[in-house]
Amino acid sequence: MQIKQLIQKTLAERGWTATKLAREAGVAPPVITRILSGERKGLHSTTIEKLWPFLFSVQESALPGDSSHKAA
């Protein structure tokens, strides 16, 4: 799953806006908006680290190569 899709899924499942996700994760709101608009295709590793807890909690199978791991 691409980062854009993961962010969209996170926003939908939590009922949040891009601004709320950015604020909660401690990143600049334009970063999220640019990803969602397609203006940016990737993120800096420190930004991914900040977003990870929010994105990971939505879909644990998003880990590359982790198709065998199922959440209990």
C-alpha positions as CSV (number, residue, x, y, z in Angstrom):
1,M,0.0,0.0,0.0
2,Q,1.3,3.4,-0.9
3,I,1.7,6.2,1.7
4,K,-1.1,8.2,0.1
5,Q,-3.5,5.3,0.5
6,L,-2.4,4.6,4.0
7,I,-3.0,8.2,5.0
8,Q,-6.4,8.2,3.3
9,K,-7.4,5.1,5.2
10,T,-6.1,6.5,8.5
11,L,-8.1,9.7,8.0
12,A,-11.3,7.8,7.0
13,E,-11.1,5.3,9.9
14,R,-10.3,8.0,12.5
15,G,-12.7,10.6,11.1
16,W,-9.8,13.1,11.0
17,T,-8.8,15.8,8.7
18,A,-5.3,16.1,7.2
19,T,-4.7,19.0,9.6
20,K,-5.7,16.9,12.6
21,L,-3.4,14.1,11.6
22,A,-0.5,16.5,11.1
23,R,-1.1,18.2,14.5
24,E,-1.3,14.8,16.3
25,A,1.8,13.5,14.6
26,G,3.8,16.7,15.0
27,V,4.4,17.4,11.3
28,A,3.5,20.4,9.2
29,P,0.0,20.2,7.7
30,P,1.2,21.0,4.1
31,V,3.2,17.7,4.1
32,I,0.0,15.7,4.5
33,T,-1.9,17.8,2.0
34,R,0.8,17.5,-0.6
35,I,0.9,13.8,-0.3
36,L,-2.9,13.5,-0.6
37,S,-2.9,15.9,-3.6
38,G,-0.2,13.8,-5.4
39,E,2.2,16.8,-5.3
40,R,4.6,14.7,-3.2
41,K,5.2,11.0,-3.7
42,G,7.3,10.2,-0.6
43,L,8.3,11.4,2.8
44,H,11.5,12.1,4.8
45,S,12.3,9.3,7.2
46,T,11.8,11.5,10.2
47,T,8.3,12.4,9.0
48,I,7.5,8.7,8.5
49,E,8.7,8.0,12.0
50,K,6.3,10.6,13.4
51,L,3.3,9.3,11.3
52,W,4.1,5.6,11.8
53,P,2.1,5.1,15.1
54,F,-1.0,6.5,13.5
55,L,-0.6,4.7,10.1
56,F,0.5,1.4,11.7
57,S,-2.4,1.2,14.0
58,V,-4.8,1.3,11.1
59,Q,-3.3,-1.5,9.1
60,E,-0.6,-3.8,10.6
61,S,-0.1,-5.7,7.4
62,A,1.4,-2.5,5.9
63,L,4.8,-3.8,6.9
64,P,6.8,-4.9,3.8
65,G,7.3,-8.6,3.8
66,D,5.0,-9.1,6.7
67,S,2.2,-11.0,5.0
68,S,2.5,-14.0,7.4
69,H,2.0,-11.9,10.5
70,K,-1.6,-11.5,11.6
71,A,-2.8,-9.4,14.5
72,A,-4.3,-11.3,17.4
